[in-house]
Amino acid sequence: MDFMLVLNNVLLFLVEVGDGLKAIGAGLAVFTGFAAAIGEGNVAAHAVDAMARQPEMAGTIRTTMLIGQAVSETTGLYGLIIAILLVM
């Protein structure tokens, strides 16, 4: 079989099922929110653990935790934005 014919058939197939593939991609992109939530939960748990062990460092630990969680939350937001763009 000619390579161009195979490529043409594959591209036609992708055009036919394109909406389904977009929905699958959007669903996968939304899972980044779950991963971000799990990571943020772990960070908060370890920060509370650290504050319990060294109460005098609570302010520094809390600040570092909040900055880390804000950075980690952006991955969930990026996944949501990508999912919305894929569905449109």
C-alpha angles and dihedrals in degrees: 000000000000116000093227091053091052091047090049091051092049092050092048089051091051091050091052095050096031095114092052091049090049090054091050091049091049090050091051092048091055090059089072086076090060092050091049091050092051091049093048091050091053091049092050092047093051092044091054088047090052092047090052091053096044111022093174090066094050095111094052093044092049092050093048091047093052093048091049092049092049090053091046092049091060090069090059091048092049089052091051092049092049090049091051092048092049093051094049 
